[in-house]
Amino acid sequence: MGRYTGPSCKLCRRAREKLLLKGERCFTAKCAIEKRNYPPGIRSLRPPKISEYGRRLREKQKLRFFYGVSEKQMRIYFAIASKKQGVTGYNLLALFERRFDNVLYRASLGKSRKESRQLLKHKHFLLNGKRMDVPSYTCKVGDVISIRPKSLSLFKDTIETLKSAVIPEWLHYDAKAQSLTVQDEPTRMQIDIPVEEHLIVEYYSK
């Protein structure tokens, strides 16, 4: 199954909550959840009862759409998370959080994960001094992310807002060097994704 290319707002309505797929628009009155907080399609007076399998599937799909990954990538991430020490669900979320495109989004260098991926594809960023354009790259502790010198003019306003932006504790922004350092792996308490990860583990463990 390939990457979803349809209307982003339909995904939020299907999940019945904001997936923050359109950046700042999601916090305005234009958000689809604010205007039509019901699933797309024919409306029913009596919503169908969701089975246990349906609950697990919905949580898995929710996580997929949050980070914009395919089903194949989801299975690869789950396989990696299940082999690591610790709680598989927490490991899975930590892997997604350390994706390069998500790190840029968390650092407010992109208004959404989709925009962060686009900026990466246009080769505006450096990883440890070398050009990097792979959104799925898993950032490691100690990795330093910076903006290409030729692209600094494009991010002039963004750099100014970074001084007051709320950046996760596992990331450190050096205003003087204008660089972002991954100083630790995110814990479950530092990940604000509203998913029940144990249901996702149950879905792939069936």
Secondary structure, 3 states (H helix, E strand, C coil): CCCCCCCHHHHHHHHCCCCCCCHHHHHCCCCHHHHCCCCCCCCCCCCCCCCHHHHHHHHHHHHHHHHCCCHHHHHHHHHHHHHCCCCHHHHHHHHHHCEHHHHHHHCCCCCCHHHHHHHHHCCCEEECCEECCCCCCECCCCCEEEECHHHHHHHHHHHHHHCCCCCCCCEEEECCCCEEEECCCCCHHHCCCCCCHHHHHHHHCC
